[in-house]
Amino acid sequence: MRALYRGRKEHDQSPVLRYAAMAVTCPRCGWQGEQAQYCARCGATLEAAAAAPGSVFSRPAAPSAPYATAPVVASYAPRVEASARPAGFWIRFVAYIIDGFFLLVVQAVLWGVGWMSVGGGGWRAVGAATHLFNWLIGAVYFIAFHYRWGQTFGKMLMQIRVVRMDGGPLTLGQSTGRYFATYLSAIILSIGFIMAGLRRDKRALHDLLAGTRVERL
């Protein structure tokens, strides 16, 4: 009985031993299969692996560099900050009316000082100088205030401000260009201003040209 059991055990193990004798492990990708000259998966030469003892039950080799997985590096495109509360047409219109009233008071004071300094006979010269100062004071007012604070007095009262598209303060060039672009918005029947009430981002024509936007605080 013992001899019969021994013979049966050897008979049961013979297929495994026969497979072990014929099996080979690819040194490149770890594929295991019957003895062959080339790996069926990656095409590597298997002759050296077949000659090496104990290669059947050895740990599969790590993938070579061409098959290694490169580390995934997350990359994010720079995001342009968008205003959650853009200032629309009417709130900007009210701010402009306040600015106009403020400039009117300043110009009236300057006109009165000029008229009193030259006397009643010099009203023509005072009028001509007033027209020049009207434009000059308005230009300096809007350009300087938007450049320094992003707000005029009217915008301060209405809690709105002018910023770049990324939310930063205006450069002097942007502030100057935006002011002169308002003339273009006015020349085309004020359509450039009305665009602030029609567009989703509430940007007027001069905002589009200067790369700016107006937001609520």
Secondary structure, 3 states (H helix, E strand, C coil): CHHHHHHHHHHHHHHHHHHHHHEEECCCCCCEEECCCECCCCCCECHHHHHCCCCCCCCCCCCCHHHCCCCCCCCCCCCCCCCCCECCHHHHHHHHHHHHHHHHHHHHHHHHHHHHHHCHHHHHHHHHHHHHHHHHHHHHHHHHHHHHCCCCHHHHHHCEEEEECCCCCCCHHHHHHHHHHHHHHHHCCCHHHHHHHHCCCCCCHHHHHHCEEEEEC
